[in-house]
Amino acid sequence: MKLRLLTINLHKGYSPLNKRFVLPQLSRCIHSMTADIVFMQEVVGENIHKAAKHSDWPKEPQHEYIAGEAGFDHVYGKNAVYTSGHHGNAILSRYPILFFDQLNISTNKLEKRGMLYAKLKLPGKLAGLHCICIHLSLLQQSRKKQFRKMREYIQEMVPQDEPLIVAGDFNEWRRNKKNELETRLLMKDAGLELYGHKLRTFPSVMPIFPLDRIYLRGFKTIEARVIREGCCARLSDHAGFFAEVERKPA
């Protein structure tokens, strides 16, 4: 079985440097990739102040707006809550979502971070697919703690013989630095597996750092690329990361 995956930091629906509200264009870009599962960060669930400023601000949360009429099942987890609303992570899936959970992995008062877990039902007799959407800290020491929390959660919640995808904004700029997904859980980065290096996604205008990643267990990578051309160019401060993967035999 093959799956098409996409992870993207929505930047709350704004272009780089917050110059334009571009959520409608972002939605069209996401749908143009025809992904089966979409991992999104900095998704606005509600913001009454921003909504009042833009006539094209959707009435529903941003993840529901993007899911739209495409038939995506979807889940959302709040990371940051403030007076005007909240934002967090979201997962869209063409397959039914059986269960989801949100884990607060914040390590300081300034950065509100979360990990969104979802178990999907794949067709036929295939085992359930475990998905995690992540947005990690800008601080190295905080990321170490967050990786440990994530690894412990996976070891408790996900059977070792079932497929797992962890994707999102890792905020890790060091290209050769290995984390606990790689060293302890033996997961493979899609870009690294295919090309021998992690793909650069930030900043979207001229990507230098491999902040956005897709880690796999139970899959092999067929295609991996950064989405920053054509109608998808410069819609967020992060470029999207797309991968097509194939399930390995049990």
C-alpha positions as CSV (number, residue, x, y, z in Angstrom):
1,M,0.0,0.0,0.0
2,K,1.2,3.5,-0.9
3,L,0.5,6.7,1.0
4,R,1.1,10.3,0.0
5,L,2.1,12.5,3.0
6,L,2.5,16.2,3.5
7,T,3.6,18.3,6.5
8,I,3.4,22.1,6.5
9,N,3.6,24.9,9.1
10,L,0.6,27.1,8.2
11,H,2.1,30.1,9.9
12,K,-1.5,30.8,11.0
13,G,-2.5,31.4,7.4
14,Y,-0.1,34.2,6.7
15,S,2.7,34.7,4.2
16,P,6.3,35.3,5.3
17,L,6.7,38.3,7.6
18,N,2.8,38.3,8.0
19,K,2.4,40.5,4.9
20,R,-0.7,38.8,3.5
21,F,-3.5,36.5,4.7
22,V,-3.2,33.6,2.3
23,L,-5.2,30.7,3.8
24,P,-7.4,30.2,0.7
25,Q,-4.2,29.9,-1.5
26,L,-2.6,27.6,1.1
27,S,-5.7,25.4,1.1
28,R,-5.5,25.1,-2.7
29,C,-1.8,24.3,-2.5
30,I,-2.4,21.5,0.0
31,H,-5.2,20.0,-2.1
32,S,-3.0,20.1,-5.2
33,M,-0.6,17.7,-3.6
34,T,-3.5,15.1,-3.3
35,A,-2.0,13.9,0.0
36,D,-3.7,11.1,1.9
37,I,-2.5,12.4,5.3
38,V,-1.6,16.1,6.0
39,F,0.2,17.1,9.2
40,M,-0.2,20.9,10.0
41,Q,1.3,23.1,12.6
42,E,0.4,26.7,13.7
43,V,-3.2,26.1,12.8
44,V,-5.7,28.7,14.1
45,G,-8.7,27.2,15.8
46,E,-10.1,30.6,16.6
47,N,-8.9,34.3,16.6
48,I,-11.6,36.9,16.9
49,H,-9.3,39.8,16.4
50,K,-7.8,38.4,13.1
51,A,-11.2,37.4,11.9
52,A,-12.4,40.9,12.2
53,K,-9.6,42.2,10.0
54,H,-10.0,39.9,7.0
55,S,-13.2,39.5,5.0
56,D,-12.0,36.1,3.7
57,W,-11.3,34.7,7.2
58,P,-13.2,31.4,7.4
59,K,-16.1,31.0,9.9
60,E,-14.8,27.5,10.9
61,P,-11.4,26.6,12.3
62,Q,-8.6,26.6,9.7
63,H,-8.2,22.8,9.7
64,E,-11.9,22.3,9.1
65,Y,-11.8,24.9,6.3
66,I,-8.9,23.1,4.6
67,A,-10.6,19.7,5.0
68,G,-13.6,21.3,3.3
69,E,-15.5,19.1,0.8
70,A,-12.6,16.8,0.2
71,G,-13.9,14.3,2.7
72,F,-10.9,14.5,5.0
73,D,-11.4,13.2,8.5
74,H,-9.6,15.6,10.9
75,V,-8.4,16.2,14.5
76,Y,-7.0,19.3,16.2
77,G,-5.0,19.8,19.3
78,K,-4.6,23.2,21.1
79,N,-1.1,24.3,21.8
80,A,-1.5,27.9,22.8
81,V,-4.6,29.5,24.2
82,Y,-5.0,33.3,24.5
83,T,-7.6,36.0,25.0
84,S,-8.6,36.2,21.3
85,G,-8.5,32.4,20.6
86,H,-6.1,29.5,20.2
87,H,-3.8,27.7,17.7
88,G,-2.2,24.3,17.6
89,N,-1.6,21.2,15.4
90,A,-4.0,19.3,13.1
91,I,-4.0,16.1,11.2
92,L,-6.2,15.6,8.1
93,S,-6.8,12.0,6.8
94,R,-8.5,10.3,3.9
95,Y,-8.8,7.3,6.2
96,P,-11.0,7.2,9.3
97,I,-9.4,8.4,12.5
98,L,-10.3,5.9,15.3
99,F,-8.7,7.7,18.2
100,F,-6.7,10.8,19.0
101,D,-4.9,12.3,21.9
102,Q,-3.2,15.6,22.7
103,L,0.0,15.8,24.8
104,N,1.2,19.1,26.2
105,I,5.0,19.1,25.8
106,S,5.7,22.7,26.7
107,T,8.9,23.2,28.7
108,N,8.8,26.9,29.4
109,K,6.2,29.7,29.8
110,L,7.0,31.4,26.5
111,E,6.6,28.5,24.1
112,K,3.4,26.5,24.1
113,R,4.1,23.3,22.3
114,G,2.0,20.1,21.8
115,M,2.1,16.7,20.3
116,L,-1.1,15.4,18.5
117,Y,-1.5,11.6,18.2
118,A,-4.0,9.9,15.9
119,K,-4.7,6.2,15.1
120,L,-6.0,5.7,11.6
121,K,-7.9,2.7,10.1
122,L,-6.3,1.6,6.9
123,P,-8.2,-0.5,4.3
124,G,-8.6,-4.2,4.5
125,K,-6.6,-6.3,7.0
126,L,-3.7,-3.9,7.4
127,A,-2.8,-2.9,10.9
128,G,-3.8,0.5,12.2
129,L,-1.6,3.4,11.3
130,H,-0.2,5.6,14.1
131,C,0.4,9.2,13.3
132,I,2.0,12.0,15.3
133,C,2.0,15.7,14.4
134,I,4.7,17.6,16.3
135,H,5.8,21.2,16.8
136,L,9.0,21.4,18.9
137,S,10.7,24.2,20.8
138,L,13.2,26.7,19.4
139,L,15.5,25.8,22.3
140,Q,17.9,22.8,22.1
141,Q,17.5,21.8,25.7
142,S,13.7,22.0,25.5
143,R,13.8,19.8,22.3
144,K,15.8,17.2,24.2
145,K,13.0,17.0,26.9
146,Q,10.3,17.0,24.2
147,F,12.0,14.1,22.3
148,R,12.2,12.1,25.5
149,K,8.5,12.7,26.2
150,M,7.5,11.8,22.6
151,R,9.7,8.6,22.7
152,E,8.2,7.5,26.0
153,Y,4.7,8.1,24.7
154,I,5.3,6.1,21.5
155,Q,6.8,3.2,23.5
156,E,3.7,3.1,25.7
157,M,1.0,3.7,23.1
158,V,2.3,2.2,19.8
159,P,3.0,-1.5,19.4
160,Q,6.5,-2.1,17.9
161,D,5.2,-4.1,15.0
162,E,2.7,-1.5,13.8
163,P,3.5,1.3,11.3
164,L,4.2,4.8,12.6
165,I,4.6,8.3,11.0
166,V,5.9,11.3,12.9
167,A,5.9,14.5,11.0
168,G,5.9,18.3,11.7
169,D,8.1,21.2,12.5
170,F,11.1,20.0,14.5
171,N,12.9,23.4,14.7
172,E,16.2,21.5,14.5
173,W,18.6,23.3,12.2
174,R,21.6,21.0,12.5
175,R,21.5,18.6,9.5
176,N,23.5,15.8,11.0
177,K,22.2,15.9,14.5
178,K,20.3,12.6,15.4
179,N,17.4,12.5,17.8
180,E,15.7,9.8,19.8
181,L,13.4,8.9,17.0
182,E,16.4,7.8,15.0
183,T,18.7,6.5,17.7
184,R,16.1,4.8,20.1
185,L,13.1,4.0,17.9
186,L,15.2,3.5,14.6
187,M,12.8,5.6,12.5
188,K,13.9,6.9,9.2
189,D,13.8,10.5,7.9
190,A,12.2,10.4,4.4
191,G,14.6,12.8,2.8
192,L,17.6,11.2,4.5
193,E,16.6,7.7,3.4
194,L,16.2,8.7,-0.2
195,Y,18.9,11.3,-0.8
196,G,21.4,10.8,2.1
197,H,20.6,14.2,3.6
198,K,17.7,15.9,5.3
199,L,15.7,18.2,3.1
200,R,15.8,22.0,3.8
201,T,12.5,23.7,4.2
202,F,13.1,27.0,6.1
203,P,12.9,29.8,5.2
204,S,10.6,29.2,2.3
205,V,12.1,32.0,0.2
206,M,15.5,30.3,0.2
207,P,15.5,27.1,2.4
208,I,18.7,26.6,4.5
209,F,17.5,24.6,7.5
210,P,15.9,21.2,7.6
211,L,13.2,22.1,10.2
212,D,10.3,20.2,8.8
213,R,10.6,16.4,8.6
214,I,8.7,13.1,8.1
215,Y,9.9,10.1,10.1
216,L,8.8,6.6,9.2
217,R,8.6,3.2,10.7
218,G,7.2,0.3,8.6
219,F,7.5,2.2,5.3
220,K,10.0,2.8,2.6
221,T,10.3,6.2,0.9
222,I,9.5,6.3,-2.8
223,E,9.5,10.1,-3.3
224,A,10.5,13.1,-1.1
225,R,10.6,16.7,-2.0
226,V,10.2,20.3,-0.7
227,I,7.1,22.1,-2.1
228,R,8.1,25.7,-2.9
229,E,7.4,26.2,-6.6
230,G,4.4,27.4,-8.7
231,C,1.2,28.2,-6.9
232,C,2.7,26.9,-3.6
233,A,5.6,29.4,-3.5
234,R,6.1,31.6,-0.5
235,L,2.7,31.0,1.0
236,S,4.2,30.3,4.5
237,D,7.5,31.0,6.1
238,H,8.1,27.2,5.9
239,A,8.0,25.3,2.7
240,G,5.9,22.1,2.7
241,F,7.5,18.7,2.8
242,F,5.9,16.0,0.6
243,A,6.7,12.3,0.6
244,E,5.2,9.2,-1.1
245,V,5.8,6.0,0.9
246,E,5.1,2.4,0.6
247,R,4.1,0.0,3.4
248,K,6.8,-2.7,4.0
249,P,5.6,-6.3,4.2
250,A,4.8,-7.3,7.7
